[in-house]
Amino acid sequence: MTMKKIGITGGIGSGKSYVSDIIKSMGFPVYHSDENAKSLMESNQEIKEGLLLLFGESIYEKGELNKKKLAELIFESPELREKVNAIVHPIVRADFAQWARNQSQEIVFNEAAILFETGAHTNFDAIILVIAPEAIRINRVMKRENCSRALVLKRIQSQWSDEQKSSLANFQIINDSVSPLLIQVEKVLEKISALNNLSSIIKTKSKLI
């Protein structure tokens, strides 16, 4: 049976990582694109050479990426952000493809913040979009990263809106701390499982939480 690849996405502060953790706790393989991108920017020579060429030696300090400086630069400049994405994302996609080949499950998941913005959503069999009200998203990020409201808004504005994403997503999960999250996840997984006739497996795994 052909492996199904499912994308999980959502704007900053939407809680897509939390939803991904729920899915992982149910026994499904989840690849975290954003975390792996950070790791690859430190270890992959092709990425390092591209970033050094784009930003100069100061982007790495003693061999370590200056993440704060990079974040400031790309959120200030959409042009630079696109150039960094062009360097990093093809390597991350290749890494995910290799990771997926090593999985034994018939359904695998990929959590990524900007699947739609980069056009990567076309590589998946279905996309789960996690959404939350903007005020909640702002508060979550401010608390998590100890940063200003203005900085969070700038990061939100650098991504597509939920309205833009909703028209392209196959499934939607509301993570507003009010709507029952686990029930939503289970319902989405049951629908996805129909792609591979895995309903019984989904129900069994949901009982493990």
N, C-alpha and C positions, 0 to 999 in steps of 0.2 A: 504494500500500500504506500502511495506517495506521501512523503512528509509534508505537512502543512506548516507554513511559517506565518505567524500572527504578530503584527506590530502592536505595541502599546505606546501611546503618545498622549501628550497633554502639555499645556503651558506651564511655565515655572510656578510652583506653589499649588498645582492642581492635585498633587498627591499620587501621581502615576507610579512613583517608586513604591509607595505603600500598597497600591493595587498589585504591582508586580510581585511584591513580597508575599501577598496572600496567595497568588497563583503558584509561586515557587513552593510555598508551604504545603500546597496540595499535590506536590510531586512532579510538577512540570518544569522542564528546563527553561530558564530565562537568561537571556544575554543582555547585559546592561551596556548599551552603546556609549553612553556619556562617561561612565566610569572607565570603560576600556579605552575610550579615546584619550582620556587623561593619562592613562598608563602608556599608551602607544606614543604619545607625544614626548614621553621621557625615554622610551626604549627603541622606537623604530627609526632607523637611520634615514630613511627616505623622508619621513615627516620632519625630522630634526633639520635636515639640510634645507628643506623647503621653507621652514620657519626662520632659519638663520639668514637665508637669502632675502626673505621678505622684511624682516625686522632688524637684522644685524645681531652682533654677538651679545648684546645686552639682554636679549630675550631669554637666554640661559645664564644662570649664575652657578658656577662650579659644577656644570653639567646638569643642573636641575632647572626645569622650566619655571620662569617667573610667571606663575599663573595669574597673580593679581594684575601685573602689568598687561599681560595678554588680554585679560577680560576687559580692562579699561579701554584698551585700544580698539578692540573689535566692537564693543558696544557704542563707542563714539562714532565709528565709521562703518556703515553698511558695506562699502566697497571692500574694506579690509576683511570684514567678516566673511564675505563671499570668497575671498582669496584663501583665507584660512580653511574654510569648509572644503574648498576644492583640493587642498593639500591633504587634509585629514580624513575626510569622509570616505574616499575610495579605499583607503587602507583599512578603515574600520569595517566597511562592508565586506571586504575580502576576509577579514578576521572572523566576522560573524559567519560567513559561508563555510569557512574551515571548521569553526566550532560546531555548526549545525551538522556537518557531515560526521562528526564524532559522537553525536547523540543517538541513543537507541529509541527514543520516544517518537511517536508518529505525529505529535504536535509540539512545536517549539515556539518560544516567544522572544521578541526583541523589544526591549524598552528603549525608546529614544525620544528626545525632546522635540526635534525638528524633522520628523519623517516627511511631513507634507512640504515644508519649506525647501527641502533639498530634492524633492521628487522621488525619494527612496520608497515612498508608500507603494509605488507601482511594483515593487519586488516582493510584495507580501500577498498572501491569499485573503487576508482580512485585516482590518485595523480596528483596535479598541481605542476610543478617545475618552480620556478622563477629564472631566470639567468640574469647576467650582466657581462660585461668585468671586469677582475680582477683589472685593474687600477682604475676603477670607484668604485668598492667595497672597495678597500683599502682607497681611499680618503673619501668615505662616513663614514667609521668606524673611521678613524683618526679624522675627524671633529666632529663626534657624541660623541666619548668617550675621545677625547683629549689624544690620546695615540700614540705611535711610530709606524712607518711603520713596523719595525721588529716584534713587538708584533702582529700586524694585520696579517702579513704573517704567523706567527706561528699558529694563530687560524685558518686561511684558510687551512693550511696544515694538521690540525687535523681533517678536514672533508673530505668527499669524493669530488672528482672533479665533475664539471658539466657533463663531459663526462661519468663518471661512473653512475651518477644519470639519465642522459637522456635516457639511454637504458631501465630503469625501470619505467620512468614516463609516464603517459597517455597523459598529456597536458603540454605545455611549454609556458611560458610568458616571453618575453624579456623586462627587465626594465633598459634600458640604457639611459634614459632621451631623447631619440630620437624617438624610435618606439612608436606609439600611444598606450598608456597603457589601457585606458578605452575600446577601441575597442577590444583589445585582450581579456580583461576580459569578455566582453559581449559575444564574440564568444565562449570562453571556457565554459561559463555558459550555453549557448544555447545547446552545445554538451552534457554537463552533464545533462541538463534538459531532454534530450531525454531518459535518463535512467528511468525517472518517468513521462514522458509525461507532463512536466511542462513548455513548451516553452512559452505559453501565459503569465504565471506568471513571467518568467524571463524578457520578453519584457516590461511588465507593470512596474516592479520594476526598470529597467534600466532607465526609463524616469524620475524617481524621483531624480536622481543625478543632 
